[in-house]
Amino acid sequence: MNRAMYSGVAGLKTHQTRMDVIGNNIANVNTVGYKAQAALFSELLYQNSSNASGPNANTGIGGINPKQVGLGVKMASINTNITLPGSAETTNNPFDIRITGDSFFVVNNGRDNMFTRDGSFKVDAAGNLVMSSNGYKVMGWQVDPDTNDIKPDTVTALQIMSAANMTYPAEATTQAYVSGIVDAESPEVNSKDGKIMNLNFYDDRGYSYTAKLAIKKVAGNNDNVNSYSCELVKLLDANGKDITDTVGASMGNTPVTLPDEVKSLGNGYTLAGAAGGGWTIDYVVDGQTGKHITYTITDGENGISAVEYANTADTTGTALKEEDAWAGVAKAFGYDDVDEFRSMRSTITDSTANPPTETTYNVSTQLATLITQSGMQAGTGSAAGAITLNGKYVDGCSIDFSKQDGSFVGLNGTAGSKTSQLVFGTMPDAASFRAITIDFSTLSNQGNNKVSTANATNGSLDHQGGGRMVGKMSGLSIQQDGKIYAAYDNGQSKLLGQIAVARFANASGLQKEGDNLYIATQNSGDFDGIGVDITSDGGYMTPGELEMSNVDLSGELTGMIVTQRGFQANSRIITVSDTMLEELINLKR
């Protein structure tokens, strides 16, 4: 009787444990990432009344089976159904991540790495990605600064919103291109001001600027091409202030040819040879008798001066500034724009030479020689002759197109040349600027209803070197492979890190630690400290979703009924055995 009673006790204990497991499953039916458990029984021990015997051929007696009495039941195992995925719950929270496959997130409690399927994360005050429930840090791989790509190594905390990641550094523009159509009949390209284009760009500090460029029709560099100049008009800062001279902005000094333009001295101007060489231009101011200015012209960068006299008898006139002197001489030849006048040049052919020779003179530095070689008539009180200006130096480049089909040929008379540069000076105000290489190769010279569509764009044709302002973080996204990217309001994105996962030879051997956490055991296999890429076995991460419990509620309720009946039956064993013992005791009465 005692054996039966103790078997009943063992049955009660094991069924109670099974009910505990079922109760825990049902309690966690809505726990994120929870994996259901199942309790399995096994026989306890057996007492042998007699052993088995085999058949005896000599006596003709058959074999006898063993006689055994069982002593109850024990708990064989409590298994975790860890490989069955739970259903997906959509949360639309970008930091909630559902993991698929047999992998686990790696988290750290400040001392040890632990593992979880609970992907409900958030970002703490220090910018770390952590578990929402307990603040344990999510572990992963960092970005290699040399390659700007992930470097799988020992997992560390993912501080995705550190101070360094909150902004994206500015970058100066180093590349640009001009594209579109230059229509030969466009009124703009045939005007004095040309077709204006705005090139927007950035310096090293992320400040924006606008270079105003003008495309104008010029005479061809040779008989087979149509030529246009692209000139830097001015450079403006973000407030519209002209800073061309302040930063020394220039696109070079390129000669272009122009139709012959005969320029004579205007009324009131007389030309005479200057003592010691050069020429003087005398101008009666505003028709006032006796009051005049004498401009002395010699060759060289500073080869011009002027003195204003109160009257013809005055020998101690007032010297004028060099820029005023140039302005006066430019006006004498009919130019209101001093820079335009100084950029002009003249090519004079000496037909007496054999073969004939051509010599080019620059107004800015060789005006005195040009006056001499042009044959202008000098004479006190007589009107001067004329000079022929047929070219200029532009702050920019000349663009050549094929006369046959309008395709781009080259720059500055060189076939195949595609780029010109916008450069800056060495003054302190230009320290943050970088030279910008401008590509003109996509321009064409074709008919377009007299409309030129040429425009300038920062960045190369393959979108490199466009520059940018400083960017502020505007969003975060987590990819299916666990890589975390930040988006910035300057249009850039940046890889911040990658969530690593752990994978075990026997995931069911992990030990539950509460808080949806597991630790490795001897039977689960070790974590190597590095982890794996989740996509290596076909798994992936889904942001905005969570993996729910895999508890089958209908199965658990059915198991509860079976367990209850088993418990009741085992209790009856004890009750019946007790009654039988009572009858045995009553035999002596």
C-alpha positions as CSV (number, residue, x, y, z in Angstrom):
1,M,0.0,0.0,0.0
2,N,2.8,2.4,0.8
3,R,4.2,2.1,-2.7
4,A,0.8,3.1,-4.2
5,M,0.5,6.0,-1.8
6,Y,4.0,7.3,-2.7
7,S,3.3,6.8,-6.4
8,G,0.2,9.0,-5.9
9,V,2.3,11.6,-4.1
10,A,4.9,11.6,-6.9
11,G,2.0,12.0,-9.4
12,L,0.6,15.0,-7.5
13,K,4.0,16.7,-7.4
14,T,4.7,16.3,-11.1
15,H,1.2,17.3,-12.1
16,Q,1.5,20.3,-9.9
17,T,4.8,21.3,-11.6
18,R,3.1,20.8,-15.0
19,M,0.3,23.1,-13.9
20,D,2.9,25.6,-12.8
21,V,4.4,25.5,-16.3
22,I,1.0,25.9,-18.0
23,G,0.1,28.7,-15.6
24,N,3.4,30.5,-16.5
25,N,2.6,30.0,-20.3
26,I,-0.9,31.5,-19.9
27,A,0.4,34.4,-17.8
28,N,2.9,35.3,-20.6
29,V,0.5,34.8,-23.5
30,N,0.9,38.6,-24.3
31,T,4.6,38.9,-23.3
32,V,6.8,40.2,-26.1
33,G,9.2,37.5,-27.4
34,Y,8.1,34.9,-24.8
35,K,8.7,31.3,-25.7
36,A,6.3,28.7,-24.4
37,Q,7.5,25.8,-22.2
38,A,6.3,22.2,-22.0
39,A,6.7,19.8,-19.0
40,L,7.4,16.2,-19.9
41,F,7.1,13.2,-17.4
42,S,9.1,10.0,-17.1
43,E,8.8,6.9,-14.9
44,L,10.6,7.0,-11.6
45,L,11.8,3.6,-10.4
46,Y,10.8,0.0,-10.5
47,Q,10.9,-2.7,-7.8
48,N,11.5,-6.2,-9.3
49,S,9.6,-9.1,-7.7
50,S,11.3,-11.6,-10.0
51,N,13.6,-11.3,-13.0
52,A,12.8,-12.5,-16.4
53,S,13.8,-16.0,-17.5
54,G,14.3,-17.4,-21.0
55,P,12.7,-20.5,-22.6
56,N,14.3,-23.9,-21.6
57,A,14.7,-26.2,-24.5
58,N,15.6,-29.2,-22.3
59,T,12.5,-29.0,-20.1
60,G,10.2,-27.5,-22.6
61,I,9.2,-24.7,-20.3
62,G,8.7,-21.3,-21.8
63,G,10.2,-18.0,-20.7
64,I,8.8,-15.8,-17.9
65,N,8.6,-12.0,-18.1
66,P,10.0,-9.9,-15.2
67,K,7.6,-8.9,-12.4
68,Q,8.1,-5.2,-11.6
69,V,6.1,-2.7,-9.6
70,G,6.5,1.0,-10.4
71,L,7.2,3.5,-7.7
72,G,5.7,6.6,-9.4
73,V,6.6,9.4,-11.8
74,K,9.1,12.2,-12.1
75,M,9.6,15.4,-14.1
76,A,11.8,14.4,-17.1
77,S,12.3,17.8,-18.7
78,I,10.8,21.3,-19.1
79,N,11.5,22.2,-22.8
80,T,11.3,25.6,-24.3
81,N,9.7,25.9,-27.7
82,I,12.3,28.4,-28.8
83,T,12.3,27.8,-32.5
84,L,8.6,28.5,-33.1
85,P,8.2,32.2,-34.0
86,G,5.5,34.2,-32.4
87,S,3.1,36.3,-34.4
88,A,4.0,39.8,-35.5
89,E,2.5,42.9,-33.9
90,T,2.7,46.2,-35.8
91,T,3.6,49.1,-33.6
92,N,5.0,51.7,-36.2
93,N,7.7,52.5,-33.7
94,P,11.0,52.6,-35.7
95,F,12.9,51.3,-32.6
96,D,10.7,48.2,-32.3
97,I,12.3,45.4,-34.1
98,R,11.0,41.9,-34.9
99,I,13.7,39.3,-35.5
100,T,13.2,36.3,-37.6
101,G,15.2,33.0,-37.8
102,D,17.0,31.4,-34.8
103,S,19.0,34.4,-33.7
104,F,18.9,36.5,-30.6
105,F,19.6,40.2,-29.9
106,V,22.7,40.7,-27.7
107,V,22.2,43.1,-24.8
108,N,24.5,44.0,-21.9
109,N,23.6,44.8,-18.3
110,G,26.9,46.6,-17.6
111,R,28.8,43.4,-16.8
112,D,27.6,40.5,-18.9
113,N,26.2,39.9,-22.3
114,M,22.7,38.5,-22.3
115,F,20.3,37.5,-25.1
116,T,16.7,38.2,-26.0
117,R,14.0,38.0,-28.6
118,D,12.4,41.1,-27.2
119,G,13.0,43.9,-29.7
120,S,11.2,46.7,-28.0
121,F,14.0,49.3,-27.9
122,K,14.4,53.0,-27.3
123,V,17.2,55.6,-27.2
124,D,18.3,56.8,-23.8
125,A,19.6,60.3,-22.7
126,A,23.1,59.3,-23.7
127,G,22.1,58.3,-27.2
128,N,22.4,54.6,-26.6
129,L,20.0,52.1,-28.1
130,V,18.6,50.2,-25.0
131,M,15.8,47.8,-24.0
132,S,12.7,49.7,-23.1
133,S,12.0,47.4,-20.1
134,N,15.3,47.6,-18.2
135,G,17.7,49.9,-20.0
136,Y,20.1,47.1,-21.0
137,K,22.3,48.3,-23.9
138,V,21.8,46.8,-27.3
139,M,25.2,45.5,-28.7
140,G,26.5,45.6,-32.2
141,W,29.3,46.6,-34.5
142,Q,30.8,50.0,-35.1
143,V,31.8,51.8,-38.3
144,D,35.4,51.6,-39.4
145,P,36.5,55.2,-39.9
146,D,38.9,54.2,-42.6
147,T,36.3,52.5,-44.8
148,N,33.1,54.1,-43.5
149,D,31.7,50.5,-43.5
150,I,30.9,48.1,-40.7
151,K,33.8,46.3,-39.1
152,P,32.6,43.0,-37.4
153,D,34.5,42.9,-34.1
154,T,33.8,42.4,-30.5
155,V,30.3,43.8,-29.9
156,T,30.0,47.1,-28.1
157,A,27.1,49.4,-27.2
158,L,25.5,51.2,-30.1
159,Q,25.5,54.9,-29.2
160,I,23.6,56.0,-32.3
161,M,22.7,59.5,-31.2
162,S,26.0,60.7,-29.9
163,A,27.0,64.3,-30.2
164,A,29.2,63.5,-33.2
165,N,26.2,61.8,-35.0
166,M,23.7,64.6,-34.4
167,T,25.3,66.7,-37.3
168,Y,26.8,66.0,-40.6
169,P,29.9,68.1,-41.4
170,A,29.9,70.8,-44.1
171,E,31.9,70.2,-47.3
172,A,33.2,72.7,-49.9
173,T,32.0,72.4,-53.5
174,T,34.8,71.2,-55.7
175,Q,32.9,70.0,-58.8
176,A,30.2,71.6,-61.0
177,Y,28.9,71.3,-64.6
178,V,27.1,73.4,-67.2
179,S,24.5,71.6,-69.2
180,G,21.7,72.5,-71.6
181,I,21.4,74.2,-75.0
182,V,23.1,77.4,-76.3
183,D,20.8,78.6,-79.1
184,A,22.8,80.8,-81.5
185,E,19.7,82.9,-82.1
186,S,18.9,83.5,-78.5
187,P,18.7,87.2,-77.7
188,E,20.4,86.6,-74.4
189,V,23.7,85.1,-75.7
190,N,23.8,87.8,-78.3
191,S,23.4,90.6,-75.8
192,K,26.0,92.6,-74.0
193,D,25.2,90.9,-70.6
194,G,24.9,87.4,-72.1
195,K,22.9,84.4,-70.8
196,I,23.2,84.6,-67.0
197,M,23.5,81.4,-65.0
198,N,23.7,81.0,-61.2
199,L,26.1,78.5,-59.8
200,N,25.2,77.8,-56.2
201,F,28.0,76.3,-54.1
202,Y,29.4,76.0,-50.5
203,D,32.7,76.7,-48.8
204,D,34.4,74.5,-46.1
205,R,32.2,76.0,-43.4
206,G,28.9,75.2,-45.2
207,Y,28.1,78.8,-46.1
208,S,26.3,79.2,-49.5
209,Y,27.4,81.5,-52.3
210,T,26.3,82.2,-55.8
211,A,28.6,82.7,-58.8
212,K,27.0,84.5,-61.6
213,L,28.2,83.3,-64.9
214,A,27.4,84.7,-68.4
215,I,27.5,82.9,-71.7
216,K,28.1,85.3,-74.7
217,K,28.6,84.9,-78.4
218,V,32.1,85.6,-79.5
219,A,34.0,85.1,-82.8
220,G,35.1,81.5,-83.5
221,N,38.5,80.3,-82.4
222,N,38.8,78.7,-85.8
223,D,36.7,78.4,-89.0
224,N,35.2,75.0,-88.0
225,V,33.6,76.1,-84.7
226,N,31.1,78.4,-83.1
227,S,32.5,80.0,-80.0
228,Y,31.0,81.4,-76.9
229,S,32.5,82.8,-73.8
230,C,31.6,81.8,-70.2
231,E,32.6,84.6,-67.9
232,L,32.4,85.2,-64.2
233,V,30.3,88.2,-63.7
234,K,30.4,88.4,-59.9
235,L,30.3,86.3,-56.8
236,L,27.6,86.9,-54.2
237,D,27.3,85.7,-50.6
238,A,24.1,84.5,-49.0
239,N,23.1,88.1,-48.4
240,G,23.6,89.2,-52.0
241,K,26.8,91.1,-51.2
242,D,29.4,91.2,-54.0
243,I,32.6,89.6,-52.7
244,T,34.3,88.9,-56.0
245,D,37.4,91.0,-55.1
246,T,37.3,90.2,-51.4
247,V,38.0,86.5,-52.1
248,G,39.8,86.9,-55.3
249,A,37.3,84.9,-57.3
250,S,38.4,84.3,-60.9
251,M,37.9,81.9,-63.8
252,G,41.2,82.8,-65.4
253,N,42.2,85.2,-68.1
254,T,41.3,83.7,-71.4
255,P,41.7,85.5,-74.8
256,V,38.7,85.4,-77.1
257,T,38.2,87.0,-80.5
258,L,35.6,89.6,-81.4
259,P,34.5,91.4,-84.5
260,D,36.6,94.4,-85.4
261,E,35.5,97.5,-83.5
262,V,37.0,100.8,-84.4
263,K,37.4,103.1,-81.5
264,S,38.3,106.8,-81.8
265,L,38.9,109.4,-79.2
266,G,35.7,111.3,-78.4
267,N,35.0,115.0,-78.9
268,G,37.1,117.2,-76.7
269,Y,40.0,114.8,-76.5
270,T,43.4,115.4,-78.1
271,L,46.3,113.1,-78.4
272,A,50.0,114.0,-78.2
273,G,53.3,112.3,-77.6
274,A,54.5,112.4,-74.0
275,A,57.9,113.6,-72.9
276,G,60.1,110.5,-72.2
277,G,57.8,108.2,-74.3
278,G,54.2,107.2,-74.3
279,W,51.3,109.4,-75.0
280,T,49.1,112.1,-73.4
281,I,45.4,112.6,-73.9
282,D,44.2,116.0,-72.9
283,Y,40.6,116.6,-72.1
284,V,38.8,119.9,-71.6
285,V,36.5,119.3,-68.6
286,D,32.8,119.7,-69.4
287,G,33.7,122.3,-72.1
288,Q,35.1,124.7,-69.4
289,T,37.8,126.9,-71.0
290,G,41.1,126.4,-69.4
291,K,40.1,123.6,-67.1
292,H,41.4,120.3,-68.3
293,I,42.9,116.8,-67.4
294,T,46.0,115.4,-68.9
295,Y,46.3,111.6,-68.9
296,T,49.8,110.2,-69.4
297,I,49.9,106.7,-70.8
298,T,52.9,104.4,-70.7
299,D,53.1,100.6,-70.9
300,G,52.9,98.4,-67.8
301,E,50.5,97.4,-65.0
302,N,50.7,100.9,-63.5
303,G,51.4,102.7,-66.7
304,I,48.8,105.5,-66.4
305,S,48.5,108.7,-64.4
306,A,46.4,111.9,-64.6
307,V,46.6,115.4,-63.5
308,E,43.7,117.9,-63.3
309,Y,44.6,121.5,-64.0
310,A,42.5,124.5,-63.0
311,N,43.6,126.4,-66.2
312,T,46.2,126.3,-68.9
313,A,48.6,128.4,-67.0
314,D,48.4,126.1,-63.9
315,T,51.6,123.9,-63.6
316,T,50.8,122.5,-60.2
317,G,47.7,120.5,-61.0
318,T,46.1,117.9,-58.7
319,A,47.1,114.3,-59.3
320,L,44.2,111.8,-59.7
321,K,44.0,108.3,-58.4
322,E,45.0,105.5,-60.9
323,E,41.4,104.1,-61.0
324,D,40.2,107.6,-61.9
325,A,42.8,107.9,-64.6
326,W,41.7,104.6,-66.1
327,A,38.1,105.6,-65.9
328,G,38.9,108.8,-67.8
329,V,40.8,107.0,-70.6
330,A,38.1,104.4,-70.9
331,K,35.5,107.1,-71.3
332,A,37.8,108.8,-73.9
333,F,37.4,105.7,-76.1
334,G,33.7,105.3,-75.4
335,Y,33.7,102.8,-72.6
336,D,31.6,103.4,-69.5
337,D,32.8,100.1,-68.0
338,V,36.4,100.4,-67.0
339,D,37.0,96.6,-66.6
340,E,35.5,96.0,-70.0
341,F,37.9,98.5,-71.6
342,R,40.9,97.1,-69.8
343,S,40.1,93.5,-70.8
344,M,40.2,94.5,-74.5
345,R,43.0,93.6,-76.9
346,S,44.0,94.3,-80.5
347,T,45.7,92.0,-83.0
348,I,47.6,94.0,-85.7
349,T,48.9,92.4,-88.8
350,D,52.1,93.6,-90.3
351,S,51.5,92.9,-94.0
352,T,55.0,94.2,-95.0
353,A,56.7,91.3,-93.3
354,N,57.2,88.1,-95.3
355,P,55.3,86.2,-94.3
356,P,52.9,88.7,-92.6
357,T,53.1,88.6,-88.8
358,E,50.4,89.2,-86.2
359,T,51.0,90.9,-82.9
360,T,48.5,91.1,-80.1
361,Y,48.5,94.1,-77.7
362,N,46.7,94.3,-74.4
363,V,44.9,97.5,-73.4
364,S,45.6,97.0,-69.7
365,T,49.4,96.8,-70.1
366,Q,50.3,97.8,-73.6
367,L,48.0,100.7,-74.5
368,A,50.8,103.1,-75.3
369,T,52.4,100.7,-77.8
370,L,48.9,99.9,-79.2
371,I,48.3,103.5,-79.9
372,T,51.7,103.7,-81.7
373,Q,51.3,100.6,-83.7
374,S,47.7,101.4,-84.7
375,G,48.8,104.5,-86.5
376,M,46.7,106.9,-84.6
377,Q,47.6,110.5,-85.8
378,A,49.0,112.6,-83.1
379,G,49.0,116.3,-83.1
380,T,48.4,119.1,-80.7
381,G,44.9,120.4,-81.1
382,S,44.0,117.9,-83.8
383,A,41.6,115.0,-83.5
384,A,43.2,111.7,-82.9
385,G,43.0,108.7,-85.2
386,A,41.5,105.3,-84.3
387,I,42.5,101.9,-82.9
388,T,40.8,98.6,-83.8
389,L,39.8,96.4,-80.9
390,N,39.1,92.8,-82.0
391,G,39.4,90.7,-78.9
392,K,39.4,90.7,-75.2
393,Y,40.5,88.7,-72.2
394,V,37.5,87.3,-70.3
395,D,37.4,86.1,-66.7
396,G,36.3,82.7,-67.8
397,C,36.8,80.4,-70.8
398,S,35.7,80.1,-74.4
399,I,33.5,77.2,-75.5
400,D,33.7,75.7,-78.9
401,F,30.9,73.9,-80.7
402,S,31.0,72.1,-84.0
403,K,29.5,74.1,-86.9
404,Q,28.3,70.9,-88.4
405,D,26.1,69.4,-85.7
406,G,26.4,71.8,-82.7
407,S,28.2,69.2,-80.5
408,F,30.7,70.2,-77.9
409,V,34.3,70.4,-79.2
410,G,36.4,71.8,-76.5
411,L,37.5,74.9,-74.5
412,N,39.8,77.7,-75.2
413,G,40.6,76.5,-78.7
414,T,41.7,73.1,-77.5
415,A,39.7,70.2,-78.8
416,G,38.8,67.6,-76.1
417,S,39.3,70.0,-73.2
418,K,36.2,69.8,-71.0
419,T,36.8,71.7,-67.8
420,S,37.7,75.1,-66.5
421,Q,38.2,76.2,-62.9
422,L,36.7,78.8,-60.6
423,V,39.6,79.7,-58.3
424,F,40.0,81.9,-55.3
425,G,42.8,84.1,-54.0
426,T,45.2,83.7,-51.1
427,M,43.8,86.4,-48.9
428,P,42.4,85.4,-45.5
429,D,38.8,85.9,-46.6
430,A,39.3,83.2,-49.2
431,A,40.7,80.6,-46.8
432,S,37.5,78.5,-46.6
433,F,37.0,78.3,-50.4
434,R,38.1,75.4,-52.7
435,A,38.8,75.6,-56.4
436,I,35.7,74.4,-58.4
437,T,36.3,72.4,-61.5
438,I,33.4,73.1,-64.0
439,D,32.6,70.6,-66.8
440,F,31.1,72.0,-70.0
441,S,31.1,68.8,-72.0
442,T,27.3,68.3,-71.9
443,L,26.5,71.7,-73.5
444,S,25.3,71.7,-77.1
445,N,24.8,74.5,-79.7
446,Q,21.5,73.8,-81.4
447,G,18.2,75.5,-82.3
448,N,15.7,75.7,-79.5
449,N,13.1,78.3,-80.6
450,K,15.7,81.0,-79.8
451,V,15.8,79.9,-76.1
452,S,19.0,79.0,-74.4
453,T,18.6,76.6,-71.5
454,A,22.2,76.5,-70.3
455,N,22.4,76.2,-66.5
456,A,25.1,75.5,-63.9
457,T,24.8,72.8,-61.3
458,N,27.0,72.1,-58.3
459,G,28.5,68.6,-58.2
460,S,29.9,66.5,-61.0
461,L,27.9,64.5,-63.6
462,D,28.2,61.5,-61.3
463,H,27.0,63.5,-58.3
464,Q,30.4,64.0,-56.6
465,G,31.9,67.1,-55.1
466,G,28.7,69.1,-54.9
467,G,29.4,70.4,-51.4
468,R,26.9,70.8,-48.6
469,M,25.9,72.9,-45.6
470,V,26.1,71.5,-42.1
471,G,23.3,69.0,-41.6
472,K,21.2,68.3,-38.6
473,M,19.9,64.8,-37.9
474,S,16.3,64.5,-39.2
475,G,15.6,60.8,-38.8
476,L,16.9,57.3,-38.1
477,S,16.2,54.1,-40.0
478,I,17.1,50.4,-39.3
479,Q,17.6,48.1,-42.3
480,Q,16.7,44.5,-42.5
481,D,20.3,43.5,-41.9
482,G,20.4,45.6,-38.7
483,K,22.4,48.5,-40.1
484,I,21.3,51.8,-38.6
485,Y,21.4,54.9,-40.8
486,A,20.9,58.6,-39.9
487,A,19.3,61.1,-42.3
488,Y,20.3,64.7,-42.2
489,D,18.5,67.8,-43.5
490,N,21.3,68.6,-45.9
491,G,20.3,65.5,-47.9
492,Q,23.1,63.3,-46.6
493,S,22.9,59.9,-44.8
494,K,25.4,58.2,-42.5
495,L,25.9,54.6,-41.4
496,L,26.0,54.7,-37.5
497,G,26.4,51.0,-36.7
498,Q,24.9,47.5,-37.1
499,I,22.9,45.5,-34.6
500,A,24.7,42.1,-34.2
501,V,22.9,38.9,-33.3
502,A,23.9,35.7,-31.5
503,R,23.3,32.2,-32.7
504,F,23.6,29.0,-30.7
505,A,24.1,25.3,-31.6
506,N,21.3,24.4,-29.2
507,A,19.1,27.5,-28.6
508,S,16.8,25.4,-26.4
509,G,19.7,25.0,-24.0
510,L,19.6,28.7,-23.1
511,Q,18.6,29.5,-19.5
512,K,15.8,32.0,-18.9
513,E,16.7,34.8,-16.5
514,G,13.5,36.8,-16.5
515,D,12.9,40.1,-18.2
516,N,12.7,38.2,-21.5
517,L,16.4,37.5,-21.2
518,Y,18.5,34.3,-21.6
519,I,22.1,33.4,-20.7
520,A,24.3,30.8,-22.3
521,T,24.8,27.4,-20.7
522,Q,27.1,24.5,-21.2
523,N,24.4,22.8,-23.3
524,S,23.5,25.8,-25.5
525,G,27.0,26.6,-26.8
526,D,29.1,29.7,-26.0
527,F,28.8,33.2,-27.4
528,D,32.1,34.2,-29.0
529,G,31.7,37.9,-28.2
530,I,31.5,38.9,-31.9
531,G,28.2,37.5,-33.1
532,V,27.0,37.2,-36.7
533,D,25.1,39.1,-39.4
534,I,21.5,38.1,-39.1
535,T,21.2,37.7,-42.9
536,S,23.9,35.0,-43.0
537,D,21.2,32.3,-42.5
538,G,18.4,34.0,-44.3
539,G,17.0,35.9,-41.2
540,Y,16.2,39.6,-41.1
541,M,14.9,42.4,-38.9
542,T,11.6,44.2,-39.4
543,P,11.4,47.7,-37.8
544,G,8.1,48.8,-36.5
545,E,7.0,45.3,-35.5
546,L,7.4,43.1,-32.4
547,E,7.5,39.3,-32.1
548,M,4.7,38.3,-29.7
549,S,4.5,35.2,-27.5
550,N,4.3,31.8,-29.2
551,V,2.0,30.4,-26.6
552,D,-0.9,28.4,-28.1
553,L,-3.7,29.3,-25.7
554,S,-6.1,26.6,-26.9
555,G,-3.4,24.0,-26.4
556,E,-2.6,25.3,-22.9
557,L,-6.2,25.2,-21.8
558,T,-6.6,21.7,-23.1
559,G,-3.4,20.7,-21.3
560,M,-4.8,22.3,-18.1
561,I,-7.8,20.0,-18.3
562,V,-5.7,16.9,-18.8
563,T,-3.4,18.0,-16.0
564,Q,-6.3,18.7,-13.6
565,R,-7.7,15.2,-14.3
566,G,-4.3,13.6,-13.7
567,F,-3.9,15.4,-10.5
568,Q,-7.4,14.3,-9.4
569,A,-6.7,10.6,-10.3
570,N,-3.4,10.6,-8.4
571,S,-5.2,12.0,-5.3
572,R,-7.6,9.1,-5.6
573,I,-4.7,6.7,-5.4
574,I,-3.9,8.1,-2.0
575,T,-7.5,8.0,-0.8
576,V,-8.1,4.4,-2.0
577,S,-4.8,3.2,-0.6
578,D,-5.7,4.8,2.7
579,T,-9.1,3.1,2.7
580,M,-7.4,-0.3,2.0
581,L,-5.0,0.3,4.9
582,E,-7.9,1.1,7.1
583,E,-9.6,-2.2,6.2
584,L,-6.3,-4.0,6.9
585,I,-6.1,-2.5,10.4
586,N,-9.7,-3.4,11.1
587,L,-8.9,-7.1,10.7
588,K,-7.8,-7.3,14.4
589,R,-11.1,-6.0,15.7
